[in-house]
Amino acid sequence: MPHSQTSAPRDGFLSGRLARGASPWLLPTVATAAVSLVRARRSKAAAIVAVPTTALAAGMLWFFRDPEREIAEGRVISPADGVVQSIMPWKDGRTRVAIFMSPLNVHVNRAPLAGTVTSVEHVPGGFVPAFNKESENNERVVWHFDTELGDIEMVQIAGAVARRIVPYIPQGTKVEQGERIGLIRFGSRVDIYLPEGVEVAVEVGQATTAGVTRIDRD
């Protein structure tokens, strides 16, 4: 039987695990906060600066958390933490499930199925808010997986704030279901295309957890 989709995952922030690809943003922020705190003991002005820099550093640590997950059983599991934004039948018979990720969500994405990565394509584009229809033309990374269900397409889409998508693995890599495959920095969207004949188990407005929430139905 599948594991419960509502079980609380361990928090990566509290466990000390941070997302790969966080360093360019995280290290300067934490270093600035540390210097401000040291100087705050001798300067009132530095103490005033220390408050927002420390708050920003704490926010960055929270944003880049990377929790461990007990991976659920099932053919297709969610690649992202977030909320189902839309479920749309596609012209070729597939069904697209779009998951919106707010800045409060974990932004490490996971493989929806076990298989082999057959393609990782970076597509340049804009940076409109990820909940906007025009976000389909945003900067994105298109993944294809060769799986037991055939070709599975997944798209990481940058948002208004998310200006960098960081794939963790290259084309040709064999992945396990629920394995970490990449990071989107700040608010964004992840789309997964289910093959024709695969019934969707989630609904619009439902919260999803990467590696835990099952997307398809038997």
PyMOL commands that set and color helices and strands:
alter all, ss='L'
color gray80, all
select helices_A, chain A and resi 12-15+23-40+44-63+133-137
alter helices_A, ss='H'
color red, helices_A
select strands_A, chain A and resi 82-89+95-101+108-110+115-123+140-147+150-158+165-167+174-175+180-184+188-194+199-200+207-208+216-217
alter strands_A, ss='S'
color yellow, strands_A
deselect
rebuild
show_as cartoon
